[in-house]
Amino acid sequence: MTVPLDRLRAARARIDLDRLRANFDAIGALARRPVMPVVKADAYGHGAATVARVLVERGAARVAVAYVEEGAALRQAGLKAPIVVLAGFPAGQVPVLAEHALTPVVSTPLTLEAILAGGGSVPRVHVKVDTGMSRLGFTQAGLVEAGLRLQSAGIEVEGVMTHLACADEDADFTERQLDRFDEAVAALQERGVRPPLVHAANSGGLAFIRQTHTLVRPGLLVYGVKPRPLSPEIDVKPVMQVSADVALVKNVDPGTPVSYGGRWVARRPSRIATIPMGYADGVPRTDRMRDDGHFVIGEGRVPVAGTVCMDLTMADVTARPEIAAGDEAILLGDDPGAWELASLAGTTSWEILTSIGSRVPRVYVEGGEVVGVESRYQP
Ligand SMILES: *Cc1c(COP(=O)(O)O)cnc(C)c1O
């Protein structure tokens, strides 16, 4: 839902569409293959409807989601491009796949039987082989059997894929996975099933593309965050910046406890800023965030003071007398970056991005201008 800017709460996630386009272009230049951006989980918190529309306009021939509802929502938002559903579906959703012309990945015996029982209502699928993730996907023999059964039922096997478990951590393991993938694809082709789309690379996998691959499917990198520590040499910039405007700056005496449990106590006469954003918005509520976390206000950092609350977080601005109510405090963006926040939260950048709460309005920016606002609430 679109809402006027001045009626929003004093917190927002700014989504830079110019950076989104530039990242997409940079990935395409590196991969030298078509890019199928992964826009699951509401485009990693960036807003799937807008992100998918912008990237399709930029040249993405198709996009990928995890679940059927996500694909249906993109159709309802008007997206016409092919949508690949990566993560499986129950048999009851076959009519939904058909109705919204979604392309599922068949990766389990149950999804295979469900598609076959649909009698061609879903005319096109991708198939998946497990090469070392031990999650979804057939064995090589299972893949060949699935491909043959689908093809003889008149269902087009448009793609074959696998998923890399350690592309950002272990090059040897990744190469072995890709060897198994090559073998499985060759076995499928030998039996006369020749999917035109062959894909394996997530963001970390862009460093391991093989001649046989005709498509890449990155998520994280599209949003301008690099997988670590093994990351492809590529220039991308964070698309999302999360910030809130300081609600109040107050003076407290030495010995004054701040926030739930009083686990932070002023050691000197202090100035405490209250920032209207908390763990329900995606601010990590961990001891490390309390002890070592920061916001950026103006030109510098200010430390978090006290336990992060559901809706609010405090910061110690004693060293920055110029800071006043109304100043913008940045939680996440170029600085602090997603990996810094991830380390304070004991998690990864993927989880940091997908944890930015749905009650934070998404403000879309292009050429420095606001071009759209999406909010779950319409105040
Ligand atoms: C999420 C996902 C991706 C994208 O992964 P990133 O690491 O974010 O690039 C690719 N393929 C599959 C099957 C996924 O589930």
The ligand as an SDF file (V2000), in Angstrom:
LIG
                    3D

 15 15  0  0  0  0  0  0  0  0999 V2000
   17.9870  -18.1330   -1.6360 C   0  0  0  0  0  0  0  0  0  0  0  0
   18.4590  -18.9540   -2.7550 C   0  0  0  0  0  0  0  0  0  0  0  0
   19.3650  -18.4160   -3.6900 C   0  0  0  0  0  0  0  0  0  0  0  0
   20.0230  -17.0630   -3.5340 C   0  0  0  0  0  0  0  0  0  0  0  0
   21.0390  -17.1830   -2.5460 O   0  0  0  0  0  0  0  0  0  0  0  0
   22.0290  -15.9720   -2.1850 P   0  0  0  0  0  0  0  0  0  0  0  0
   23.0420  -16.6200   -1.3150 O   0  0  0  0  0  0  0  0  0  0  0  0
   21.2300  -14.9570   -1.4530 O   0  0  0  0  0  0  0  0  0  0  0  0
   22.5800  -15.4630   -3.4460 O   0  0  0  0  0  0  0  0  0  0  0  0
   19.6710  -19.1940   -4.7890 C   0  0  0  0  0  0  0  0  0  0  0  0
   19.1420  -20.4320   -4.9480 N   0  0  0  0  0  0  0  0  0  0  0  0
   18.3010  -20.9830   -4.0530 C   0  0  0  0  0  0  0  0  0  0  0  0
   17.7730  -22.3590   -4.2730 C   0  0  0  0  0  0  0  0  0  0  0  0
   17.9530  -20.2740   -2.9110 C   0  0  0  0  0  0  0  0  0  0  0  0
   17.1350  -20.8230   -2.0140 O   0  0  0  0  0  0  0  0  0  0  0  0
  1  2  1  0
  2  3  1  0
  2 14  2  0
  3  4  1  0
  3 10  2  0
  4  5  1  0
  5  6  1  0
  6  7  2  0
  6  8  1  0
  6  9  1  0
 10 11  1  0
 11 12  2  0
 12 13  1  0
 12 14  1  0
 14 15  1  0
M  END
$$$$
